[in-house]
Amino acid sequence: MVIRNVEIHTMDSQNTVIENGYIQIKDGKIIKTGEMSLFTRFTKEEIINGDGMTAYPGFIDAHTHLGMFGDSTGFEGDDGNEDSDPVMPHLRAIDAINPLDRYFEEARNAGITTVVTGPGSANAISGQLAAVKTYGKRIDKMIIKSPVGMKFALGENPKVTFSDKDQSPVTRMATAALIRETLKKAKKYYLEKQNYEKDKENYDCPEYDMKYESLIPLFTKEIPAHFHVHRADDIFTAIRISREFDINYVLVHATDAYLICDELAEESPLGILSGPVLTDRSKPELTNLTPKSTGIISKNGIKTAIVTDHPETPIQYLLLCAAVAVREGMDKISALKAVTSNAAEICGISDRVGSIEAGKDADIVLYKGDPLNIMNKPETVIINGITVK
């Protein structure tokens, strides 16, 4: 496939724009981009004439629960919160995602080609997140990376969930203590495994523990912790725990982050997944919610992605969220990066998605006009080199 005569917004590290260019695709990958003046057509290529259109990398929603909470169903389709135990790191999102949920179709029709999805925030440790494409029938074939992160939650949600069960945690202290205890035991388990592998004669292999096993990638830094946080004090607790155990971390929601940018500048989160903003202040820890927050965070040099937290805000409104951020003061290029390259980098999947560059997945969205204009829809959506809209 070749897309030609198109204005290409690559969203690469230089924010390169090719005013009249082409994108060449083979076997689901981008193999070449460039100016039309350098284009040489090969035989048997499908041609898409992009005359008058702009091309963007497929958009990314870096924090959702897509496919985890059934559309138009009740308990029967609710698979996002396993609230029988506050510590559930061994749960895998891919075992609950329903790719035939119609929100997948609505996502890709809106130009969203990749999502990070997984369990909710009822648990102190909720399980493994997955990065998946929005096109397919079988989740195993849609995976970009699984696990892509480990979900933790601080603040009100674990408290509310387990206070109703007369079970710990019912305070922020207890939530943090449960996380610490689990990470401490998991690290001990990991060290015992390492000792056994180095010297099997003098060390015993620890008895297999699925929960601790699933946390090892945090210590090897193969994946980060994704901390659900809203209040400033919960943000600092997430940072404190991450420091104690030397793990990489991402701040999810981080409603109060714009109030503490000076403090966050001293820290090293992989980034902030900011949002949703198209929602009400439905609980006390959302008191400081404002659509200005993402722009303030971004202007303070903190890598930021914009997220819907679907179904909190339906996923098809991701670009509307970005448009609102721009209206409220965020730089337009920063907002587009927040749903493309920044989202991919924060989630550790930028080798596959997030920009239009040779070697990356052929996930491309074609527009007539500005994608942040609410009146515009994608004309064409391509995922893995397949035209899906």
N, C-alpha and C positions, 0 to 999 in steps of 0.2 A: 504494500500500500504506500502511496505517496500523497501527502497533503501539500498542495502547492498554491502559490499566490496568496499567502496568508501572512498577516502580521503576527509574529511569534513573540509572546512574552514568556521567556524561558524560565524566569524565577530562579536562575542560577545565582551563584555567589556574587556575580557582577550585575545582576538584574538586567542582563542583556535583552534588548529588544531588536528583533530582525524585522524591519518594516515591510519587506516583501520577500518572503522566504519559502522554504519547503522543509518538510519533515518526512524522512524516509523510514519505513517500518518493515521489519522482517522477523518472522517467528515470534511475534508479540513484543519485540524490543525496538527501541529507537536506534537506528544504525547510523543516521547522519542527519544533520540540519545545516542550513546555510542560506545564502542569498540566492534568489531565483536566477541571477545571472550566471551562477556556477552549477546550476542544475543539469544533470544528464539523466535522461530517462532510461530505465532498463526495461526489458521486455516483460510482459505478463504481470505488470503492476496495475493494481486498481488505483485509479486516480480520483482524488477528492479535490475539486476546485474550491479553494477557500476564498475566492475573490470577494473582497468587502468584509471578510470575517477576521476575527482575532483568535489566536490559539493560546490556551493556558494549559499547564499541567492539570491532570485530574485533581479535584479538590479533596482535602483530607479533613475529616472530623476526628480529632485526636482523643476525644473522650465521649463515649456513648455507651448505651446498653442495648444497642441495636440487636434484634433477634433474641433478646433475653426476656423481654416482657411482651407477651403476645398482643398483637393489635386487635382491639375490640373483643378481648377475652378477659376473664377474671382469673381466679386462682389457677385454673387449668393451664393457662399459658404463661403464668408467672414463674420464671425460673432464675430470677436475678439475685435473690437473697436467700441463702440457706442459713436461716437464723436458728438452727438447732444447737449451734455451738459458736461462741464468739471468735474462735480461732480455726480458720478453715483454709490454710494456704495451699492445700493439695487439690482444691477444686480447679477445674480447667474450663475456661469459657467455651472452648470448642465443643464441649459435651452438651452444651445447652443452647447454642445459637441455632435458630431456625432460619435458614437462608431463603425459605419460601414466604416468610413474613413479607407482606406487600410493602413495608417501609424500605426494604432493600431496593425495590423497583423505584419508589419515589425518591430515594437517595440518588441513584444513578441518573434518573431523569433530571435531577437538579444539578448534575455535574459532579456529584460526590462519588469518587471512585474507590476510595480507601477509608476505612474506619478502624479505630481502636475501640473494641467493645469488651464487655466482661461484667462481672458481678457488681452488685450495688454496694452500698456503704452501711449495711446493717451490722456487719462484723468488724471487730478490731483488725482482723486480717481476713480478707474476703476471698482471695484466690487469684488465679493467673489470668491476666489479660491477653488478648490476641489482636493482632493487626491483620485485617482481612480485606479482600476486595468486595465490592458490592454487586458483583456479577457472578452467578453460578447457582448450581442446584445442590452441590455437595461441599460442605465446609472444608473438607480435607484438601480440595482443589482450589480453594479461595484464599488459603492462608498465605500471608507474606512472612509473618514471624509469630511463633507461639512457643513459649510465652514471650510477650514483649515487655511485660512488667508484672510486678506483684502488687495487688491492691491492698492498701491499708486505709483505715478510717479513724479520724479523731473527731472530737466534738460531740454534737448532739445525737447523731444517728445511732451509734452503738448504745449510748445511754438509754435512749427512748426504747429501742428494741428489747433490751434485756431487763430494763426495770419492770416492764410489763410481765416478765417471766419470773420475777423475783430471783434473778440470777445476775452475777457480776458480768460485765461492768455496769455500774450505775453512776459513776463519776468519771471525770476526765483522768483523774489519778489512776483509777483502776484500768482504764483502757490502755494508758501508756504502760502500766505495770505488766499487763498481759502481753503486750507486744514485746517488751524488754525480756520477759521471762522466756517467751518462745524463741526469740532471736538468740538469746544466751544459750539455750539448750541446743538449738540448731547448729550454732557455731561449734559447740563442744562435740556434737555428733560429727560435724564435718572434719574437725581436727583429728578425731579418733579414726575416721576413715582414711585420712591422709597418712597417719602413722602406720596403720595396717598395710597400706599399699607400699610404703617405703620399707617396712620391716615386718614381714608376715610371721616370722619366728617368735618375735618378742611382743607383738601386739595382737590383741583380739579384734576381729571385725565387729563393729557395733551391730546390734540387731536392727534390721531394716525398719525405718520409720518414715512413712510416706509424707507426713507433714514436714519433718525436718529436711528430708530429701528435696522437697520442692523449693526450699528456701536457700539451698546451696548456691544457685546462680546469682543471688544477691551478693554473697561474699566473694565470688569470683568476678563480680561486676559484669557478668554477661547480660544481666537485666537490672533496671533500677526499681526502687520502690516508688509507687504512685500513691501519694498521700492525699486522701480526701480531707481538705481543711477549708475552713471559712474564716474564723476569727483569728486575729493576729497572734494570740497566745497559742492557739493550736498550730499555726504555721511554725512558730519557734519550737514547739515540742517536736514537730516532725524533723526539724533541722537538728535538734539536740540528739534525738534517737539515731538519726543518720550518721552524725559525727561519732557517737559512741561505738557504733558497729562498723564504721568505715564503709558505708554503702552509698551508692549513687541514688539520687532522689529527684522526683518530679513533684511539683505542687499542683494539685488539681483543684479547680474553682478559685481558691485563694482570694475570697471576696474582699478581705481587708488588706491585700497586698499593696494596693496603691497608697495606703496610709503609712507604710513602713518601708518604702523603697530605699531610703537611706540605709536601713539596717540590712535589707536583702542584698544591697550592693556589696556588702562585706562577705556574703555567703556564696555558695557555688551550686545552686540547683541546676539541673540540666535545662530547666525551663519552667514556665508556668502555663498550664492549660486553663485559660481564663474563660469563665462563663458558667452557666448561661446567664445572659442579661435580659433576654425576653421572657421574664418570669416575674412573679410577685415576691414580695418579702414575706415568705410563707412561714418563717420561723425566726426566732430571736437572733440567731447567728448570721442572718441575712440583713440585719439592720442597716449596714453600710453599703448595701448593693447600689451600684450606679453604673450606667452605660459608659461613663467616662473612664472607668478603671483600667480597661485594657490599653487605651492610648497612653495613660499616665505611666503604666508599668513599662510599656514598650519604649517610651521616650527616656526612661531612666536606664536604658541599656540592658534590660533583662529580656532574654529570649522568650517570646510569647506566642502561643497559639490560641485561636478562638475556637470554642467548642459549644455544642448544643446541649450536651448531657442528655441526649435523646433517651427516653421520650419526654423529658422535662420541657424542652423545646423541641418540637418535631424536626427531624434531621434535615428535611428539605428546606429549612429556613436558615441554614448555616451562612449562606451568602448575605441574607438579610441581617444577620447578626454582625457580619463584617461591615456592611453598609452603615448600620447604626453606630458602630465604633468609629467609623470615619466621620460621620455627621457630628459625633461628640468629641472630635479632636484628634483622632488617630490618623497618622500619615497613611495615605492610600496604599502606597507600596508596602508599608509595614502590615497593613490589614490583609493584603493579598498573600504576603509571605506567611501570615499567621494561619492561613488555610491551605498552604502548599509547602514550601521548603522548610519553614520553621517548624511546622507540625511534624514533618518527616524527621528532621534532625533531633527534636526533643524525644521522639519515640524510637529512635535508633533504626529507622527504616529508610534513610535517605540514600542508601545504595540502590534502592529499587524505585522509589517514587518521590514526588515533591518538586521535580523540575523537568524541563524538556531538554535532555542531554543524551548524547550517544551512550548506549549501554544500559539505559534505564528502561523500565517497563513502558510500553506504549499506551499510557493512560493520558488522553488528550481531550480537551473540551473546546469546542468551537462556538463562538458567539458572534452575533451581529450587534456590535455596540459594547457598552461597558457592563461587565458581569455584576457590578455593584449597583446597577440601576435596577430597581425593583420591577420595572416593566419588562426587563429582558430575561429570556430563558435560553438555555443552551440550544443551539441548532443541531449539533451533533455531539455525541459522547462516545469515546472509544476507550475500551478497557482491554488491556493485553492484546492490542492490535485488532480487536473485534468491535465493529460498530454496534453499539447496544441501544442507541437512540438516534 
